[in-house]
Amino acid sequence: MNAIVYECTYENRSWECILSHIIKGKEVVGFTVTGRESRYQVYLVKLNGKQWIGIPEMGISSELSYLDDTFWNSEQIGHQLNSIIDGLTIANGLKLIGKL
């Protein structure tokens, strides 16, 4: 699958983000998300009606809301990464993954 380019904004800042290396399985979607100067290998797990995000290189795993709930997801992810910018980058990427 080709890369998907999207834009994120926070307060008066905006930045370009890229979803790439998207691999969809029955219960797991793996992808790379890049934005500003960060790059993460992310895994979305859907199991028993729940959704989880895993970022193994950072030791992060967290339950998610609906994929289009960028506010809640960005707050959760941003808290774990200690960066609202990276949280928004990943949460907006998840929203796009949900539409594939």
Residue pairs with C-beta under 8 A, 6 or more apart in sequence:
1 22
1 100
3 18
3 19
3 20
4 18
4 19
4 20
4 22
4 96
5 16
5 17
5 18
6 16
6 17
6 18
6 19
6 92
6 93
6 96
7 14
7 15
7 16
7 17
8 14
8 15
8 17
8 35
8 85
8 88
8 89
8 92
10 84
10 85
10 88
13 85
15 35
15 36
15 85
15 89
16 35
17 33
17 34
17 35
17 89
17 92
17 93
18 32
18 33
18 34
18 35
19 31
19 32
19 33
19 93
19 96
19 97
20 31
20 32
20 34
21 30
21 31
21 32
21 41
22 29
22 30
22 31
22 97
22 100
23 29
23 30
23 31
24 100
27 45
27 46
27 47
28 43
28 44
28 45
28 46
29 43
29 44
29 97
30 41
30 42
30 43
30 44
31 41
31 42
31 44
31 93
31 97
32 39
32 40
32 41
32 42
33 39
33 40
33 42
33 89
33 90
33 93
34 40
35 85
35 86
35 89
36 85
36 86
36 89
38 83
38 85
38 86
38 89
40 55
40 57
40 58
40 86
40 90
41 55
41 56
41 57
42 53
42 54
42 55
42 90
42 93
42 94
43 53
43 54
43 55
43 56
44 51
44 52
44 53
44 54
44 64
44 67
44 94
44 97
45 51
45 52
45 53
45 54
50 63
51 63
51 64
51 65
51 66
51 67
52 61
52 62
52 63
52 64
53 60
53 61
53 62
53 64
53 73
53 77
53 90
53 94
54 60
54 61
55 61
55 81
55 90
58 80
58 81
60 77
60 80
60 81
62 76
62 77
62 80
63 76
64 73
64 76
64 94
65 72
65 73
65 76
66 98
67 73
67 94
67 95
67 97
67 98
68 95
68 98
70 88
70 91
70 92
70 94
70 95
73 87
73 90
73 91
73 94
74 84
74 87
74 88
74 90
74 91
74 92
75 84
75 87
76 87
77 86
77 87
77 90
77 91
78 84
78 85
78 86
78 87
78 88
79 87
80 87
81 87
81 90
